[in-house]
Amino acid sequence: MPTGSRILIDSLKKLGIKTIFGIPGGAIIPVYDELFEEKEIRHILMRHEQGAAHAADGFSRASGKIGVCMSTSGPGATNLVTGITTAYMDSSPIMSISGQVPVPLIGVDAFQEADVFSLMLPITKTNFLIRKVEEIPVTVKKAYEIATSGRPGPVHIDLPKDVQVAEAEFNFPEERVYNYETPRPDKEAINKAVNLILKSERPVIIAGGGCVTSNATKEVIRLAELIQAPVTTSLMGKGVVPETHPLSFGLVGMHGTKAANKAVQESDLVIGVGVRFSDRTTGSVSSFAPKAKKIHINIDLAEKNKTVDVDVFIHGDAKESLKLILSNLKEKLVKEKTGKWRERLNQLRKEMPKPREEDGNPNITPEYVIARLNKVLSQEDIVVTEVGQNQMWAAIFYKVRKPRKFISSGGLGTMGFGLPASIGAKAACPECNVVDVAGDGSFLMVCNQLPVTVESNLPIVVAIFDNRYLGMVRQWQELFYEKRYSHVYLGEKTDLVKVSQGFGAEATCVEKKTEFDEAIKEALSSRKTYVIDIKIAREANVFPMVPPGEPISHIIDKR
């Protein structure tokens, strides 16, 4: 009879899992022994467990499938926590599996024991501690179904070592084991929403990550064009609508575009679709869209009036809810009421940020870098970001043309996310170029993952904005703390090119625009992992920006 370890692997194969990111250790060795000759599942050896979780997350976001990561017990499992929390905050479905000490030793402070079950409770949709080998197949399937149902999110399985080596028959359930039905939008709520839309003269759509999850791009575009509503997005919603579309107004909120923020604040109706109205989107809640009625579509009932009180809440899938709204709208009546709003939108569209490429200055700027990426990358290529100024430069200026082609840590804002997430994205989409837009602070947190890209033949490009500061913190200290740069200076002695080359990557340093043009061309054509150390101004700032806690109409723009 098969062991628990074999049953685990076969259960994952039944679910179509073909990639695992992880690091072995004593409490998970039996599972890794089964992976030794496994042909159908590729295991990618990471260099830190946090990176394994981020890689599984990046795999999931790029592919739309569940990502899987694995670790040993104790410190291996606790190292997963930041990555799991990142996925939880951004509703990304991943399954993490960790070894655990044998069942008789649980709770007696055994070597490398940690109460992972309790640690994972607040940062997963659910988690399991398996105590009997017979429980493995149904638990794995249930975990998968929970992670991918409704509002997606991470799940965790704790697997004691004695359960891994115990034997049992392999009985994988063919039927569903998790009783979940996607909520059907209430007809009355749909009718109320339609009536508000018909009465509206200045509608705005805020599209979030739920639109990506439900594949609602066509429906969002159709509604926007029908009612002539600009489409603004949260960070997670970036790419739902091609950002080359005339009704795409870009990011809304703290680093939102002037056009997006002004449109929301001037609107008489906000339609939030698959968005959670986070504080980075709304700014001061009491001042958010003050003259607007608000419609909120979300599959998670817990989001109802959680941050913003709304006039109509539609509990349901974004795509299906929009379909019902569209089928009830009267196209002629809507279009007759939007003439003045179209004129105002044409004015606001002129305020959309445009990277300054040819300003006579040969020195490189972040805006120039992003402008070049817009030109050299195709709509199929993937941009991943770290967190901080680099993230916001990319979010503001990079034009995403398809969903799942812009990957970033939103809710948790995890520095060090981008490099391992890029590895996961490349594993999911090997035919696509993957570019990690990084800051030097974030890169230094996870540069030890570079060998993974080299040794596992997962070539990516890492473009580092190198200003020798923890840039976003320094920017806040400049703007709001009288330039008291407390503990944000990274020093001069670290050579990022040599560090990268030491890990086996190709690397170069650039300071001039022409140098970057040559470097990015060579990096993309090399089919190797390539790090570009981009020297930017020490006090380069990312604008526009809304001060924390202020209305999103209070925009600072010193560009």
C-alpha positions as CSV (number, residue, x, y, z in Angstrom):
1,M,0.0,0.0,0.0
2,P,1.2,3.6,-0.6
3,T,2.5,5.7,2.1
4,G,1.0,9.0,3.2
5,S,3.7,10.8,1.2
6,R,2.8,9.0,-2.0
7,I,-0.9,9.6,-1.4
8,L,-0.1,13.3,-1.0
9,I,1.7,13.5,-4.3
10,D,-0.9,11.5,-6.1
11,S,-3.7,13.7,-4.7
12,L,-1.9,16.8,-6.0
13,K,-1.6,15.1,-9.4
14,K,-5.3,14.3,-9.4
15,L,-5.9,18.1,-9.0
16,G,-3.6,18.9,-11.9
17,I,-0.8,20.3,-9.9
18,K,2.4,20.3,-11.9
19,T,4.7,22.7,-10.1
20,I,5.7,23.0,-6.4
21,F,8.0,25.6,-4.9
22,G,9.7,24.6,-1.7
23,I,12.7,23.7,0.5
24,P,13.1,20.3,2.2
25,G,13.8,19.6,5.9
26,G,13.7,16.9,8.4
27,A,10.0,16.8,9.0
28,I,9.1,16.7,5.3
29,I,11.8,14.4,4.0
30,P,9.4,11.5,3.3
31,V,7.5,13.6,0.9
32,Y,10.7,14.8,-0.8
33,D,11.8,11.2,-1.1
34,E,8.6,10.6,-3.2
35,L,9.5,13.6,-5.3
36,F,12.9,12.2,-6.1
37,E,11.8,10.2,-9.1
38,E,8.5,12.0,-9.8
39,K,8.1,12.8,-13.5
40,E,4.8,14.7,-13.6
41,I,5.4,17.3,-10.9
42,R,8.3,19.8,-11.2
43,H,9.8,20.9,-7.8
44,I,11.6,24.2,-7.9
45,L,14.1,24.5,-5.1
46,M,13.9,28.0,-3.6
47,R,16.5,29.6,-1.3
48,H,14.1,30.7,1.5
49,E,10.6,29.6,2.4
50,Q,9.2,33.1,2.2
51,G,10.3,33.1,-1.4
52,A,8.6,29.7,-1.9
53,A,5.2,31.2,-0.8
54,H,5.8,34.3,-3.0
55,A,6.7,32.2,-6.0
56,A,3.5,30.1,-5.6
57,D,1.6,33.4,-5.4
58,G,3.2,34.7,-8.5
59,F,2.5,31.4,-10.3
60,S,-1.2,31.7,-9.3
61,R,-1.6,35.4,-10.3
62,A,0.1,34.8,-13.7
63,S,-1.7,31.6,-14.5
64,G,-5.1,31.9,-12.8
65,K,-4.4,28.4,-11.2
66,I,-3.6,27.5,-7.7
67,G,0.1,27.8,-6.6
68,V,1.6,25.3,-4.3
69,C,4.5,25.7,-1.8
70,M,6.1,23.3,0.6
71,S,8.4,23.5,3.7
72,T,9.5,21.6,6.7
73,S,8.2,22.1,10.2
74,G,9.1,24.8,12.7
75,P,11.2,27.6,11.2
76,G,10.4,26.3,7.7
77,A,6.7,26.8,8.2
78,T,7.0,30.1,10.1
79,N,9.1,31.4,7.2
80,L,6.1,30.9,5.0
81,V,3.9,33.2,7.0
82,T,4.7,36.5,5.3
83,G,4.1,35.0,1.9
84,I,0.9,33.4,3.0
85,T,-0.3,36.7,4.5
86,T,0.6,38.5,1.2
87,A,-1.6,36.1,-0.7
88,Y,-4.4,36.4,1.8
89,M,-4.5,40.2,1.6
90,D,-4.6,40.0,-2.2
91,S,-7.1,37.1,-2.5
92,S,-4.6,34.8,-4.3
93,P,-5.2,31.1,-4.2
94,I,-2.2,29.1,-2.9
95,M,-1.9,25.8,-1.1
96,S,1.0,25.6,1.4
97,I,2.0,22.3,2.9
98,S,4.4,21.9,5.8
99,G,5.8,18.9,7.6
100,Q,5.2,18.6,11.3
101,V,6.6,16.6,14.1
102,P,5.0,13.2,14.7
103,V,1.6,13.3,16.2
104,P,2.7,12.0,19.7
105,L,5.2,14.8,19.9
106,I,2.8,17.7,19.1
107,G,2.5,20.1,22.0
108,V,5.7,19.0,23.9
109,D,8.1,21.5,22.3
110,A,9.8,18.9,20.2
111,F,12.7,19.8,18.0
112,Q,11.6,22.2,15.2
113,E,8.0,22.1,16.4
114,A,5.7,25.2,16.1
115,D,2.0,25.5,16.4
116,V,1.6,26.3,12.7
117,F,-2.1,25.5,12.8
118,S,-2.7,28.4,15.2
119,L,-0.3,30.7,13.3
120,M,-2.1,30.1,10.0
121,L,-5.7,30.7,11.4
122,P,-5.9,34.5,10.7
123,I,-4.1,34.5,7.4
124,T,-5.7,31.6,5.5
125,K,-9.2,30.8,4.4
126,T,-8.8,27.6,6.4
127,N,-6.0,25.2,7.4
128,F,-5.7,21.6,8.4
129,L,-3.7,19.4,10.8
130,I,-3.9,15.9,9.4
131,R,-3.6,13.2,12.1
132,K,-4.5,10.1,10.1
133,V,-3.1,8.9,6.8
134,E,-6.6,8.1,5.5
135,E,-7.5,11.8,5.8
136,I,-5.0,13.0,3.2
137,P,-6.9,12.7,-0.1
138,V,-10.1,14.3,1.1
139,T,-8.2,17.0,3.0
140,V,-6.1,17.9,-0.1
141,K,-9.1,18.1,-2.3
142,K,-11.1,20.1,0.2
143,A,-8.2,22.6,0.7
144,Y,-8.0,23.0,-3.1
145,E,-11.8,23.6,-3.4
146,I,-11.8,26.1,-0.6
147,A,-8.8,28.0,-1.9
148,T,-10.3,28.4,-5.4
149,S,-14.0,28.9,-4.5
150,G,-15.7,32.2,-4.1
151,R,-13.2,34.9,-3.1
152,P,-9.9,33.0,-3.6
153,G,-7.2,32.8,-0.9
154,P,-4.5,30.6,0.7
155,V,-5.0,27.4,2.6
156,H,-2.5,25.5,4.7
157,I,-2.0,21.8,5.4
158,D,0.2,20.6,8.4
159,L,1.4,17.1,7.8
160,P,3.0,15.2,10.7
161,K,6.0,13.0,9.8
162,D,4.5,9.8,11.1
163,V,1.4,10.3,8.9
164,Q,3.7,10.7,5.9
165,V,5.2,7.3,6.4
166,A,2.0,5.5,7.4
167,E,0.3,3.3,4.8
168,A,-3.3,3.2,3.5
169,E,-5.4,2.7,0.4
170,F,-5.5,5.6,-2.0
171,N,-9.1,6.7,-2.2
172,F,-9.4,10.1,-3.9
173,P,-12.9,11.5,-3.9
174,E,-14.2,12.2,-7.3
175,E,-17.1,14.3,-6.1
176,R,-16.9,17.8,-4.6
177,V,-16.2,17.7,-0.9
178,Y,-16.6,21.4,-0.1
179,N,-20.2,22.5,-0.2
180,Y,-20.1,26.0,-1.8
181,E,-22.4,27.7,-4.2
182,T,-21.5,31.0,-5.8
183,P,-24.0,33.5,-4.5
184,R,-26.6,34.6,-7.1
185,P,-27.1,38.3,-7.3
186,D,-30.4,39.5,-5.7
187,K,-32.8,40.7,-8.4
188,E,-34.0,43.6,-6.3
189,A,-30.4,44.7,-5.8
190,I,-29.8,44.5,-9.6
191,N,-32.9,46.5,-10.3
192,K,-31.8,49.2,-7.8
193,A,-28.4,49.4,-9.4
194,V,-29.8,49.7,-12.8
195,N,-32.1,52.5,-11.7
196,L,-29.2,54.4,-10.1
197,I,-27.2,54.0,-13.4
198,L,-30.1,55.3,-15.5
199,K,-30.4,58.3,-13.3
200,S,-26.7,59.0,-13.1
201,E,-25.1,61.7,-15.2
202,R,-21.5,61.3,-14.0
203,P,-20.8,57.6,-13.4
204,V,-17.4,56.2,-12.6
205,I,-16.3,52.5,-12.4
206,I,-13.7,51.4,-9.9
207,A,-12.5,47.9,-10.9
208,G,-10.6,45.7,-8.5
209,G,-8.9,42.3,-8.4
210,G,-12.3,40.5,-8.3
211,C,-12.7,41.5,-11.9
212,V,-9.5,39.7,-12.8
213,T,-10.5,36.6,-10.8
214,S,-13.9,36.4,-12.5
215,N,-12.6,37.2,-16.0
216,A,-14.9,40.2,-16.2
217,T,-12.9,42.3,-18.7
218,K,-15.5,42.2,-21.5
219,E,-18.3,43.1,-19.1
220,V,-16.4,46.0,-17.5
221,I,-15.6,47.4,-21.0
222,R,-19.1,47.0,-22.2
223,L,-20.6,48.8,-19.2
224,A,-18.1,51.6,-19.4
225,E,-18.7,52.2,-23.1
226,L,-22.5,51.9,-22.6
227,I,-22.7,54.5,-19.9
228,Q,-19.5,56.4,-20.9
229,A,-18.0,55.9,-17.5
230,P,-14.2,56.2,-16.9
231,V,-12.7,53.0,-15.6
232,T,-10.4,53.5,-12.6
233,T,-8.7,50.6,-10.8
234,S,-7.2,49.6,-7.6
235,L,-3.7,48.2,-7.7
236,M,-5.1,44.7,-7.9
237,G,-7.4,45.7,-10.7
238,K,-4.7,47.1,-13.0
239,G,-5.0,45.5,-16.4
240,V,-8.7,44.5,-16.1
241,V,-9.3,47.0,-18.9
242,P,-6.5,47.7,-21.5
243,E,-4.8,50.8,-20.3
244,T,-4.7,52.0,-23.9
245,H,-8.5,52.2,-23.9
246,P,-9.8,55.8,-24.1
247,L,-12.0,55.2,-21.0
248,S,-9.1,53.8,-18.9
249,F,-8.2,56.4,-16.3
250,G,-5.6,54.4,-14.4
251,L,-5.0,53.9,-10.7
252,V,-7.2,55.7,-8.2
253,G,-6.2,56.6,-4.6
254,M,-2.9,57.6,-2.9
255,H,-0.8,57.3,-6.0
256,G,-3.7,57.5,-8.4
257,T,-3.7,59.6,-11.5
258,K,-5.2,63.1,-11.4
259,A,-7.7,62.1,-13.9
260,A,-8.9,59.1,-11.9
261,N,-9.0,60.9,-8.6
262,K,-10.8,63.9,-9.9
263,A,-13.3,61.8,-11.9
264,V,-14.2,59.8,-8.7
265,Q,-14.5,63.0,-6.6
266,E,-16.7,64.7,-9.2
267,S,-18.9,61.7,-9.9
268,D,-22.5,61.2,-8.9
269,L,-22.3,57.4,-9.0
270,V,-19.4,55.1,-8.1
271,I,-19.7,51.5,-9.3
272,G,-17.2,49.4,-7.4
273,V,-16.7,46.0,-9.0
274,G,-14.6,43.3,-7.2
275,V,-12.9,45.9,-5.1
276,R,-12.7,46.3,-1.3
277,F,-12.4,50.1,-1.1
278,S,-9.1,49.9,0.8
279,D,-7.8,53.0,2.6
280,R,-5.1,53.4,-0.2
281,T,-8.0,53.7,-2.7
282,T,-10.4,55.9,-0.8
283,G,-8.1,58.2,1.1
284,S,-10.2,59.9,3.8
285,V,-13.4,57.8,3.8
286,S,-15.6,60.7,4.9
287,S,-14.5,62.7,1.9
288,F,-14.6,59.9,-0.7
289,A,-16.8,60.6,-3.7
290,P,-18.9,62.9,-1.5
291,K,-21.7,63.6,-4.0
292,A,-21.9,60.1,-5.4
293,K,-24.3,57.2,-4.9
294,K,-22.4,54.0,-4.5
295,I,-22.9,50.5,-5.9
296,H,-20.7,47.8,-4.7
297,I,-20.4,44.3,-6.3
298,N,-18.4,41.8,-4.3
299,I,-18.5,38.0,-3.9
300,D,-17.5,38.4,-0.2
301,L,-20.4,39.5,2.0
302,A,-17.9,40.6,4.6
303,E,-17.0,43.5,2.4
304,K,-20.5,45.0,2.6
305,N,-20.2,48.5,4.2
306,K,-16.9,47.4,5.7
307,T,-15.1,50.6,4.8
308,V,-17.5,52.6,2.6
309,D,-21.3,52.7,3.2
310,V,-23.0,52.0,-0.1
311,D,-26.5,52.5,-1.5
312,V,-26.6,49.1,-3.2
313,F,-24.6,46.0,-2.4
314,I,-24.7,43.2,-4.9
315,H,-23.5,39.9,-3.4
316,G,-22.2,37.9,-6.3
317,D,-19.6,37.1,-8.9
318,A,-18.4,40.3,-10.7
319,K,-18.8,38.9,-14.2
320,E,-22.3,37.4,-13.6
321,S,-23.5,40.5,-11.8
322,L,-22.4,42.8,-14.6
323,K,-24.1,40.6,-17.1
324,L,-27.4,41.0,-15.2
325,I,-26.9,44.7,-15.0
326,L,-26.1,45.0,-18.7
327,S,-29.1,42.9,-19.7
328,N,-31.4,45.3,-17.8
329,L,-30.0,48.6,-19.0
330,K,-31.6,50.6,-21.8
331,E,-28.8,51.7,-24.0
332,K,-30.5,54.7,-25.7
333,L,-31.6,56.2,-22.4
334,V,-28.2,55.9,-20.9
335,K,-26.3,57.5,-23.8
336,E,-28.6,60.5,-24.0
337,K,-27.6,61.5,-20.5
338,T,-23.8,61.5,-20.7
339,G,-22.9,64.3,-23.1
340,K,-21.6,66.9,-20.5
341,W,-19.8,64.1,-18.6
342,R,-18.0,63.1,-21.9
343,E,-16.8,66.6,-22.3
344,R,-15.5,66.7,-18.8
345,L,-13.8,63.3,-19.2
346,N,-12.0,64.6,-22.3
347,Q,-10.6,67.5,-20.2
348,L,-9.5,65.1,-17.4
349,R,-7.9,62.7,-19.9
350,K,-5.4,65.4,-20.8
351,E,-4.2,65.1,-17.2
352,M,-3.2,61.5,-17.5
353,P,0.4,61.1,-16.6
354,K,2.9,60.7,-19.4
355,P,6.5,59.7,-18.9
356,R,8.9,62.4,-19.8
357,E,11.3,60.7,-22.2
358,E,13.0,63.4,-24.2
359,D,13.7,66.2,-21.8
360,G,17.2,67.0,-22.9
361,N,18.7,65.3,-19.8
362,P,20.9,62.3,-20.7
363,N,20.7,60.9,-17.1
364,I,18.2,58.1,-16.6
365,T,14.9,58.6,-14.7
366,P,12.4,56.0,-13.5
367,E,9.8,57.5,-15.8
368,Y,12.1,56.9,-18.8
369,V,12.7,53.3,-17.8
370,I,8.9,52.6,-17.6
371,A,8.4,54.4,-20.9
372,R,10.9,52.1,-22.6
373,L,9.3,49.0,-21.0
374,N,6.0,50.1,-22.6
375,K,7.7,50.0,-26.0
376,V,9.8,46.9,-25.8
377,L,7.4,44.6,-24.0
378,S,4.5,42.9,-25.7
379,Q,1.0,42.7,-24.2
380,E,1.8,39.1,-23.3
381,D,4.8,39.9,-21.2
382,I,4.6,40.2,-17.5
383,V,5.8,43.0,-15.2
384,V,6.2,42.2,-11.5
385,T,7.1,44.8,-8.9
386,E,8.7,45.0,-5.6
387,V,7.1,47.4,-3.1
388,G,7.8,51.1,-2.7
389,Q,8.6,53.9,-5.2
390,N,9.5,51.3,-7.9
391,Q,6.0,49.8,-7.5
392,M,4.3,53.2,-7.9
393,W,6.3,54.3,-10.8
394,A,5.3,51.1,-12.6
395,A,1.7,51.3,-11.5
396,I,1.3,54.9,-12.7
397,F,3.3,54.8,-16.0
398,Y,3.3,51.2,-17.2
399,K,0.4,50.5,-19.6
400,V,-1.0,47.0,-19.0
401,R,-3.0,45.7,-21.9
402,K,-4.3,42.3,-20.5
403,P,-5.3,40.9,-17.1
404,R,-2.7,38.9,-15.1
405,K,0.2,40.8,-16.8
406,F,0.9,43.1,-13.8
407,I,1.7,41.4,-10.5
408,S,2.3,43.4,-7.3
409,S,1.8,43.1,-3.6
410,G,-1.1,45.4,-2.7
411,G,-2.8,44.8,0.7
412,L,0.3,43.8,2.7
413,G,2.8,45.8,0.7
414,T,5.6,43.2,1.0
415,M,9.1,44.3,0.2
416,G,10.9,41.4,-1.4
417,F,7.8,40.0,-3.1
418,G,8.8,40.8,-6.7
419,L,11.8,38.6,-7.3
420,P,10.4,35.3,-6.1
421,A,7.0,36.2,-7.5
422,S,8.7,36.7,-10.9
423,I,10.1,33.2,-10.6
424,G,6.6,31.8,-10.1
425,A,5.3,33.9,-13.0
426,K,8.0,32.6,-15.3
427,A,7.3,29.0,-14.2
428,A,3.7,29.5,-15.0
429,C,4.3,31.3,-18.4
430,P,7.7,30.3,-19.7
431,E,7.0,31.7,-23.1
432,C,6.6,35.3,-21.7
433,N,9.3,37.8,-20.8
434,V,9.1,38.5,-17.1
435,V,10.5,41.8,-15.8
436,D,10.8,42.5,-12.1
437,V,10.8,46.3,-11.4
438,A,12.6,46.6,-8.2
439,G,14.1,49.0,-5.7
440,D,17.6,48.4,-4.2
441,G,16.1,48.0,-0.7
442,S,13.6,45.3,-1.8
443,F,16.2,43.5,-4.0
444,L,18.7,43.2,-1.1
445,M,16.0,41.4,0.9
446,V,15.7,38.6,-1.6
447,C,18.7,38.6,-3.9
448,N,19.5,35.2,-2.6
449,Q,16.7,33.9,-4.8
450,L,18.6,34.8,-8.0
451,P,20.3,31.4,-8.1
452,V,16.8,29.8,-8.5
453,T,16.3,31.6,-11.8
454,V,19.8,30.5,-13.0
455,E,19.9,26.9,-11.8
456,S,16.2,26.2,-12.7
457,N,16.4,27.8,-16.1
458,L,13.8,30.4,-15.4
459,P,15.3,33.6,-16.9
460,I,13.9,36.9,-15.8
461,V,15.0,40.5,-16.1
462,V,15.4,42.5,-12.9
463,A,15.4,46.3,-13.3
464,I,16.6,47.9,-10.1
465,F,16.0,51.6,-9.3
466,D,19.1,52.2,-7.3
467,N,19.0,55.4,-5.2
468,R,20.8,53.9,-2.1
469,Y,17.7,54.6,0.0
470,L,14.6,52.9,1.2
471,G,13.0,55.2,-1.3
472,M,9.4,55.4,-0.3
473,V,10.1,55.9,3.4
474,R,12.7,58.5,2.5
475,Q,10.1,60.3,0.4
476,W,7.6,60.4,3.3
477,Q,10.4,61.7,5.5
478,E,11.1,64.4,3.0
479,L,7.5,65.5,2.5
480,F,6.1,65.0,6.0
481,Y,9.0,64.8,8.5
482,E,11.2,67.8,7.4
483,K,13.8,65.7,5.6
484,R,14.8,63.9,8.8
485,Y,16.1,60.8,7.0
486,S,16.2,58.4,9.9
487,H,17.8,55.0,9.1
488,V,16.9,54.8,5.4
489,Y,20.3,55.2,3.8
490,L,21.7,51.9,2.5
491,G,25.3,53.0,2.0
492,E,27.7,52.9,-0.9
493,K,29.8,49.8,-0.6
494,T,27.4,47.2,-1.9
495,D,27.9,46.5,-5.6
496,L,24.7,45.1,-7.0
497,V,26.3,44.1,-10.2
498,K,28.9,42.0,-8.5
499,V,26.3,40.5,-6.1
500,S,24.2,39.5,-9.1
501,Q,27.1,38.0,-11.0
502,G,28.2,36.1,-7.9
503,F,24.8,34.4,-8.0
504,G,25.3,33.4,-11.7
505,A,23.2,36.1,-13.3
506,E,24.3,38.5,-16.1
507,A,24.4,42.1,-14.8
508,T,25.3,45.6,-15.8
509,C,25.1,49.1,-14.4
510,V,23.5,52.0,-16.3
511,E,23.3,55.8,-15.6
512,K,22.4,57.2,-19.1
513,K,19.3,56.7,-21.1
514,T,21.2,55.3,-24.0
515,E,22.9,52.8,-21.8
516,F,19.5,51.5,-20.5
517,D,18.2,51.2,-24.1
518,E,21.1,48.9,-24.9
519,A,20.9,47.0,-21.7
520,I,17.2,46.1,-21.9
521,K,17.6,45.1,-25.5
522,E,20.4,42.7,-24.6
523,A,18.7,41.5,-21.5
524,L,15.5,40.4,-23.3
525,S,17.4,38.8,-26.2
526,S,19.9,37.0,-24.0
527,R,17.3,34.5,-22.6
528,K,19.3,34.6,-19.4
529,T,18.6,36.1,-16.0
530,Y,19.8,39.6,-16.3
531,V,20.1,42.3,-13.6
532,I,20.2,46.0,-14.6
533,D,21.4,48.3,-11.9
534,I,19.8,51.6,-12.8
535,K,21.4,54.6,-11.0
536,I,18.7,57.2,-10.4
537,A,18.7,60.5,-8.5
538,R,19.1,60.0,-4.7
539,E,16.0,62.1,-4.0
540,A,13.8,61.0,-6.9
541,N,10.2,61.1,-5.9
542,V,7.1,59.4,-7.3
543,F,4.2,61.7,-8.0
544,P,1.2,62.2,-8.1
545,M,0.6,61.4,-4.4
546,V,-2.1,62.1,-1.9
547,P,-0.9,62.6,1.7
548,P,-2.0,59.8,4.0
549,G,-5.5,60.3,5.5
550,E,-6.3,63.2,3.1
551,P,-9.1,63.3,0.5
552,I,-8.0,61.8,-2.8
553,S,-8.6,65.3,-4.4
554,H,-5.7,66.7,-2.3
555,I,-3.0,65.8,-4.9
556,I,0.7,66.6,-4.7
557,D,2.3,66.7,-8.1
558,K,5.8,68.1,-8.2
559,R,6.8,66.6,-11.5
